[in-house]
Amino acid sequence: MTLSHIEAFHRGLDSKATETERRTRPPAREESSALATALSAAIEIGRSAFPSVTVDPERFLVLLGRCAREALGAEARERLPNGADVMAAIGSLIAADLYLACAAGQGDAAAIRIIIDTLVKPSVMAARRADDPSPFAEELTQVLRQKLLVAVEDAPPKILSFSGRAPLGAWIAVVVKRTVSTLRRSEGAREQFERRAAIEAEIIERDPELGYIKTHYADVFARAFEAALRKLNDRERSLLRLHNLHGVTLEQLATVYAVNDSTISRWLKQARTALVEETGRYMREDAGVTASEFASLARALTSQVDVSINRWLASAVKSAAR
């Protein structure tokens, strides 16, 4: 256990400490050997539990220090915790689970695979209802992967907010339950989508320009749009599925991703724009549609992009269900 390791632990421990507490805490070099032993043991517990996982020890100790401070409780913090308080706090934490969470938050592939396969997926399957559509579990797993393991804006991955005072599996089960509750499509959402699709289909039939496009470009547009959908990232596809196909509101999506409504709106706009631009690129470069031909198609596509999204997402859902 090096001095830098002990200092890393104190950075976490002091992350929300008062100025008085920082001034009165002894320097790391004066710490007892008991602390160094406890920190070494926490690292070894993590390595033994998850030998395939790689984590930066100092970053793990920063997280361990932060969680130890939370475990101290208000009373101990107010009277300036001593070494015994800190040791007791460390002993109350589930070091192996914190080690795994820290590694996943740093992007370690093995840690992410363990969390998704052994913790997230079982909780998702337990949360399913008999009337959920077949792809619901896969959609929910993708959303949880993004929510737990991907940094959003300036915020670190949510997995790093795990405190280590309860099993990681139990903590993830709570996250899954809350996410399911937020994303559960409202009663009648599917019927509303089908009615809206029928109305939009009638509009296409009545509009001469859209009708021409449907007649002359149906096959090439289908290939181009599907290619464009595949180029979206997981978050963009999930947002489009949940919002356009399942009727999840901007407010609900904002709650899930811990951002504001305007951010969700911006993400959806970016996804739609990417679909239009990539569809056009494919049709011009790979399908031989001229620039002048696509100019008319692009206007129609932009005005009817939600129709296209709904149709193809619905088709993908049906294919997945078979």
C-alpha positions as CSV (number, residue, x, y, z in Angstrom):
1,M,0.0,0.0,0.0
2,T,1.7,3.2,-1.2
3,L,1.3,6.8,0.1
4,S,-0.5,7.7,-3.1
5,H,-3.1,5.0,-2.4
6,I,-3.8,6.3,1.1
7,E,-4.0,9.8,-0.3
8,A,-6.5,8.6,-2.9
9,F,-8.7,7.2,-0.2
10,H,-8.6,10.5,1.6
11,R,-9.6,12.4,-1.5
12,G,-12.8,10.4,-1.5
13,L,-13.3,10.6,2.2
14,D,-12.8,14.4,2.2
15,S,-14.8,15.0,-1.0
16,K,-17.7,16.5,1.1
17,A,-15.8,17.2,4.3
18,T,-16.0,20.6,6.0
19,E,-13.0,22.8,6.1
20,T,-12.5,22.2,9.8
21,E,-12.5,18.5,9.2
22,R,-9.9,18.8,6.5
23,R,-7.6,20.9,8.7
24,T,-7.8,18.6,11.7
25,R,-7.3,15.3,9.8
26,P,-3.7,14.0,10.2
27,P,-1.6,13.8,7.0
28,A,-1.7,10.5,5.1
29,R,1.9,9.6,6.1
30,E,0.9,9.7,9.8
31,E,-2.0,7.2,9.3
32,S,-1.8,4.0,11.3
33,S,-0.8,0.8,9.5
34,A,-4.4,-0.5,10.2
35,L,-5.8,1.8,7.6
36,A,-3.2,0.7,5.0
37,T,-4.0,-2.9,5.8
38,A,-7.8,-2.3,5.5
39,L,-7.3,-0.6,2.1
40,S,-5.1,-3.4,0.8
41,A,-7.6,-5.9,2.0
42,A,-10.4,-4.1,0.1
43,I,-8.5,-4.2,-3.1
44,E,-7.6,-7.9,-2.7
45,I,-11.2,-8.8,-2.0
46,G,-12.3,-7.1,-5.2
47,R,-9.5,-8.8,-7.2
48,S,-10.3,-12.2,-5.8
49,A,-14.0,-11.9,-6.4
50,F,-13.6,-10.7,-10.0
51,P,-10.2,-11.8,-11.3
52,S,-11.2,-11.0,-14.9
53,V,-11.9,-7.3,-14.0
54,T,-9.4,-4.5,-14.3
55,V,-9.6,-1.4,-12.2
56,D,-7.3,1.5,-11.3
57,P,-6.6,1.0,-7.6
58,E,-6.4,4.7,-6.9
59,R,-9.8,5.4,-8.5
60,F,-11.2,2.5,-6.6
61,L,-9.9,3.9,-3.3
62,V,-11.3,7.3,-4.1
63,L,-14.7,5.6,-4.5
64,L,-14.2,3.6,-1.3
65,G,-13.3,6.8,0.6
66,R,-16.4,8.6,-0.7
67,C,-18.6,5.6,0.3
68,A,-16.9,5.3,3.7
69,R,-17.8,8.9,4.4
70,E,-21.5,8.3,3.5
71,A,-21.4,5.2,5.8
72,L,-20.1,7.3,8.8
73,G,-23.5,8.9,9.4
74,A,-24.2,12.5,10.4
75,E,-23.3,12.0,14.0
76,A,-19.8,10.8,13.4
77,R,-19.2,13.4,10.7
78,E,-20.3,16.2,13.1
79,R,-17.9,15.2,15.8
80,L,-15.0,14.8,13.4
81,P,-14.6,11.1,12.8
82,N,-11.5,9.4,14.2
83,G,-9.6,6.5,12.9
84,A,-11.9,4.0,14.6
85,D,-14.9,5.5,12.9
86,V,-13.3,5.3,9.5
87,M,-12.2,1.7,10.0
88,A,-15.7,0.8,11.1
89,A,-17.1,2.5,8.0
90,I,-14.8,0.7,5.7
91,G,-15.7,-2.6,7.3
92,S,-19.4,-1.9,6.7
93,L,-19.0,-1.7,2.9
94,I,-19.2,-4.5,0.4
95,A,-15.8,-4.1,-1.1
96,A,-16.2,-6.7,-3.9
97,D,-19.3,-5.0,-5.3
98,L,-17.8,-1.6,-5.1
99,Y,-14.8,-2.9,-7.0
100,L,-17.0,-4.3,-9.7
101,A,-19.1,-1.0,-9.9
102,C,-15.9,1.1,-10.1
103,A,-14.5,-1.1,-12.9
104,A,-17.7,-0.9,-14.9
105,G,-17.9,2.9,-14.4
106,Q,-14.4,3.1,-15.9
107,G,-15.6,1.1,-18.9
108,D,-14.0,-2.2,-18.2
109,A,-15.6,-4.7,-20.6
110,A,-15.4,-7.7,-18.3
111,A,-17.1,-5.7,-15.5
112,I,-19.8,-4.4,-17.8
113,R,-20.5,-8.0,-19.1
114,I,-20.8,-9.3,-15.5
115,I,-23.2,-6.6,-14.5
116,I,-25.4,-6.9,-17.6
117,D,-25.5,-10.7,-17.7
118,T,-25.7,-11.6,-14.0
119,L,-27.5,-8.6,-12.4
120,V,-29.4,-6.5,-15.0
121,K,-30.9,-9.2,-17.2
122,P,-32.3,-11.3,-14.3
123,S,-33.9,-8.2,-12.8
124,V,-35.3,-7.3,-16.1
125,M,-36.8,-10.7,-16.6
126,A,-38.3,-10.6,-13.1
127,A,-39.9,-7.3,-13.8
128,R,-41.6,-8.4,-17.0
129,R,-45.4,-8.7,-17.2
130,A,-47.3,-11.2,-19.3
131,D,-48.8,-8.5,-21.5
132,D,-45.4,-6.9,-22.3
133,P,-44.4,-7.0,-26.0
134,S,-41.8,-9.6,-26.8
135,P,-38.9,-7.1,-27.4
136,F,-39.6,-5.3,-24.1
137,A,-36.9,-7.0,-22.1
138,E,-34.2,-6.3,-24.7
139,E,-35.3,-2.6,-25.0
140,L,-35.3,-2.2,-21.2
141,T,-31.8,-3.9,-21.0
142,Q,-30.4,-1.4,-23.5
143,V,-31.9,1.5,-21.7
144,L,-30.4,0.3,-18.4
145,R,-27.0,-0.3,-20.0
146,Q,-27.1,3.4,-21.1
147,K,-28.5,4.6,-17.8
148,L,-26.1,2.7,-15.5
149,L,-22.9,2.6,-17.6
150,V,-22.7,5.6,-19.9
151,A,-21.8,9.1,-18.8
152,V,-24.5,11.7,-19.7
153,E,-23.5,15.3,-20.3
154,D,-21.1,16.1,-17.5
155,A,-22.4,13.5,-15.1
156,P,-20.5,10.2,-14.5
157,P,-22.2,6.8,-15.1
158,K,-24.9,6.2,-12.6
159,I,-23.2,2.9,-11.5
160,L,-20.6,5.1,-9.7
161,S,-23.3,6.4,-7.4
162,F,-23.6,2.9,-5.8
163,S,-22.8,3.3,-2.1
164,G,-21.6,-0.2,-1.3
165,R,-23.8,-0.5,1.8
166,A,-26.2,-3.1,0.2
167,P,-25.5,-5.8,-2.4
168,L,-25.0,-4.4,-5.9
169,G,-27.7,-6.8,-7.2
170,A,-30.3,-5.4,-4.8
171,W,-29.4,-1.8,-5.8
172,I,-29.7,-2.6,-9.5
173,A,-33.0,-4.4,-8.9
174,V,-34.4,-1.1,-7.4
175,V,-33.1,0.8,-10.4
176,V,-34.7,-1.7,-12.8
177,K,-38.0,-1.5,-10.9
178,R,-38.1,2.3,-11.0
179,T,-37.1,2.4,-14.7
180,V,-39.8,-0.1,-15.6
181,S,-42.4,1.9,-13.7
182,T,-41.3,5.0,-15.6
183,L,-41.2,3.4,-19.0
184,R,-44.2,1.2,-18.8
185,R,-46.3,2.3,-21.7
186,S,-49.6,3.8,-20.8
187,E,-52.8,1.8,-21.4
188,G,-53.9,2.2,-25.0
189,A,-50.5,3.5,-26.3
190,R,-50.4,0.7,-28.9
191,E,-53.9,1.4,-30.1
192,Q,-53.1,5.2,-30.3
193,F,-50.1,4.4,-32.4
194,E,-52.1,2.2,-34.8
195,R,-54.8,4.9,-35.2
196,R,-52.1,7.5,-35.8
197,A,-50.4,5.2,-38.4
198,A,-53.7,4.7,-40.2
199,I,-54.3,8.5,-40.4
200,E,-50.7,9.1,-41.6
201,A,-51.1,6.3,-44.3
202,E,-54.2,8.1,-45.5
203,I,-52.3,11.4,-45.7
204,I,-49.6,9.7,-47.8
205,E,-52.2,8.2,-50.2
206,R,-53.8,11.7,-50.7
207,D,-50.6,13.7,-51.2
208,P,-49.5,13.4,-54.9
209,E,-45.8,13.9,-54.1
210,L,-45.8,11.4,-51.3
211,G,-47.8,9.0,-53.4
212,Y,-45.3,9.3,-56.2
213,I,-42.5,8.6,-53.8
214,K,-44.2,5.6,-52.4
215,T,-44.8,4.2,-55.9
216,H,-41.3,4.8,-57.3
217,Y,-39.0,4.7,-54.4
218,A,-40.6,2.3,-51.9
219,D,-37.9,-0.5,-52.2
220,V,-34.9,1.7,-52.3
221,F,-36.2,3.9,-49.5
222,A,-36.8,0.9,-47.4
223,R,-33.2,-0.3,-47.8
224,A,-31.8,3.2,-47.2
225,F,-33.9,3.9,-44.1
226,E,-33.0,0.6,-42.6
227,A,-29.3,1.2,-43.2
228,A,-29.7,4.6,-41.6
229,L,-31.4,3.1,-38.5
230,R,-28.5,0.7,-38.1
231,K,-26.1,3.6,-38.0
232,L,-27.8,5.2,-35.0
233,N,-26.2,4.5,-31.6
234,D,-28.0,2.5,-29.0
235,R,-29.3,5.5,-27.1
236,E,-30.8,7.1,-30.3
237,R,-32.5,3.9,-31.3
238,S,-33.9,3.3,-27.8
239,L,-35.2,6.9,-27.6
240,L,-37.0,6.6,-30.9
241,R,-38.5,3.2,-30.0
242,L,-39.7,4.4,-26.6
243,H,-41.0,7.8,-27.7
244,N,-42.4,7.0,-31.2
245,L,-43.5,3.4,-30.8
246,H,-44.4,3.0,-27.2
247,G,-45.6,6.6,-26.4
248,V,-43.1,7.3,-23.5
249,T,-43.2,11.0,-22.9
250,L,-40.3,13.4,-23.0
251,E,-40.8,13.9,-19.2
252,Q,-40.6,10.2,-18.5
253,L,-37.5,9.8,-20.7
254,A,-35.9,12.8,-18.9
255,T,-36.5,11.0,-15.6
256,V,-34.9,7.8,-16.8
257,Y,-31.8,9.5,-18.2
258,A,-31.5,12.0,-15.4
259,V,-31.5,15.0,-17.8
260,N,-34.1,17.8,-18.5
261,D,-36.8,17.6,-21.1
262,S,-34.9,19.9,-23.5
263,T,-32.0,17.5,-23.6
264,I,-34.3,14.6,-24.5
265,S,-35.9,16.8,-27.2
266,R,-32.4,17.7,-28.6
267,W,-31.3,14.0,-28.6
268,L,-34.5,13.0,-30.5
269,K,-34.0,15.9,-33.0
270,Q,-30.4,14.8,-33.6
271,A,-31.5,11.2,-34.2
272,R,-34.2,12.3,-36.7
273,T,-31.7,14.6,-38.5
274,A,-29.2,11.8,-38.7
275,L,-31.8,9.5,-40.2
276,V,-32.7,12.0,-42.9
277,E,-29.1,12.8,-43.8
278,E,-27.9,9.2,-43.8
279,T,-31.0,8.0,-45.8
280,G,-30.2,10.7,-48.4
281,R,-26.6,9.7,-48.5
282,Y,-27.4,6.1,-49.1
283,M,-30.0,6.8,-51.8
284,R,-27.6,9.2,-53.6
285,E,-24.4,7.2,-53.3
286,D,-25.5,3.6,-53.2
287,A,-28.9,3.5,-54.9
288,G,-28.3,5.9,-57.8
289,V,-30.9,8.5,-56.9
290,T,-29.9,11.9,-58.3
291,A,-29.5,15.0,-56.2
292,S,-32.5,16.6,-57.9
293,E,-34.6,13.5,-57.3
294,F,-33.7,13.4,-53.7
295,A,-34.4,17.1,-53.1
296,S,-38.1,16.3,-53.5
297,L,-37.8,13.1,-51.5
298,A,-36.0,14.9,-48.7
299,R,-38.7,17.4,-48.3
300,A,-41.3,14.6,-48.1
301,L,-39.1,12.6,-45.8
302,T,-38.5,15.5,-43.4
303,S,-42.2,16.2,-43.1
304,Q,-43.1,12.6,-42.6
305,V,-40.1,11.3,-40.7
306,D,-42.1,10.2,-37.7
307,V,-44.3,8.1,-40.0
308,S,-41.2,6.4,-41.4
309,I,-39.7,5.9,-37.9
310,N,-43.0,4.4,-36.6
311,R,-43.4,2.1,-39.5
312,W,-39.9,0.7,-39.5
313,L,-39.6,0.5,-35.8
314,A,-42.9,-1.4,-35.6
315,S,-41.7,-3.7,-38.4
316,A,-38.5,-4.4,-36.4
317,V,-40.5,-5.1,-33.3
318,K,-42.7,-7.7,-35.2
319,S,-39.6,-9.3,-36.7
320,A,-38.0,-9.6,-33.2
321,A,-41.2,-11.2,-31.9
322,R,-41.1,-14.0,-34.4
